[in-house]
Amino acid sequence: MTTFTTNVHPTGRGHVARPSFWQWLIAAFAARRQRARLSQLPPHLLKDIGLSQEEADREAKRGMWDVPEHWLQ
C-alpha cells in the first residue's frame, strides 16, 4: 500500500495539503493493481476476507481514479 505524508499549516490549525498529481496517479495505479488481483482470488480466499465473488467483481470494475480519501491524505 502507498503511504502519503501530510503537511501541517504553520499556525497549527491542521491544514492538510492536497496530494500532488503524481501522488494521486501512484494511488490510482495501486488501486487498479490491487483490484485486478482481488478479482483473481479463488472463492475460498474471498470467503476468508469476507467477500463474495460478486462483491469482488464489483470492486474490480471500479475506476482506477476512484480511490479512498484516506489514500490521498
URBELCOR-V575231 format. One record per residue. N is the residue number from 1. PHI is phi in whole degrees, 0 to 359 (* if undefined). PSI is psi as a letter, one per 20 degrees, with the letter a starting at -180 (999 if undefined). Layout:
n=N phi=PHI psi=PSI
n=N phi=PHI psi=PSI
This chain:
n=1 phi=* psi=q
n=2 phi=273 psi=p
n=3 phi=245 psi=p
n=4 phi=244 psi=q
n=5 phi=263 psi=q
n=6 phi=241 psi=q
n=7 phi=250 psi=p
n=8 phi=262 psi=p
n=9 phi=300 psi=q
n=10 phi=304 psi=h
n=11 phi=283 psi=i
n=12 phi=78 psi=j
n=13 phi=273 psi=j
n=14 phi=80 psi=k
n=15 phi=295 psi=p
n=16 phi=252 psi=p
n=17 phi=289 psi=q
n=18 phi=289 psi=q
n=19 phi=293 psi=q
n=20 phi=288 psi=r
n=21 phi=302 psi=g
n=22 phi=292 psi=h
n=23 phi=296 psi=g
n=24 phi=297 psi=g
n=25 phi=296 psi=g
n=26 phi=299 psi=g
n=27 phi=297 psi=h
n=28 phi=295 psi=g
n=29 phi=290 psi=h
n=30 phi=296 psi=g
n=31 phi=298 psi=g
n=32 phi=299 psi=g
n=33 phi=296 psi=g
n=34 phi=293 psi=h
n=35 phi=292 psi=h
n=36 phi=296 psi=g
n=37 phi=293 psi=h
n=38 phi=300 psi=g
n=39 phi=292 psi=i
n=40 phi=264 psi=i
n=41 phi=291 psi=q
n=42 phi=288 psi=q
n=43 phi=306 psi=h
n=44 phi=292 psi=h
n=45 phi=282 psi=h
n=46 phi=298 psi=g
n=47 phi=298 psi=h
n=48 phi=299 psi=h
n=49 phi=261 psi=j
n=50 phi=80 psi=k
n=51 phi=239 psi=q
n=52 phi=270 psi=r
n=53 phi=297 psi=h
n=54 phi=296 psi=g
n=55 phi=295 psi=g
n=56 phi=295 psi=g
n=57 phi=295 psi=g
n=58 phi=297 psi=g
n=59 phi=295 psi=g
n=60 phi=295 psi=h
n=61 phi=276 psi=i
n=62 phi=296 psi=q
n=63 phi=292 psi=q
n=64 phi=294 psi=i
n=65 phi=280 psi=i
n=66 phi=270 psi=m
n=67 phi=252 psi=q
n=68 phi=300 psi=q
n=69 phi=301 psi=h
n=70 phi=293 psi=i
n=71 phi=290 psi=h
n=72 phi=261 psi=j
n=73 phi=259 psi=999
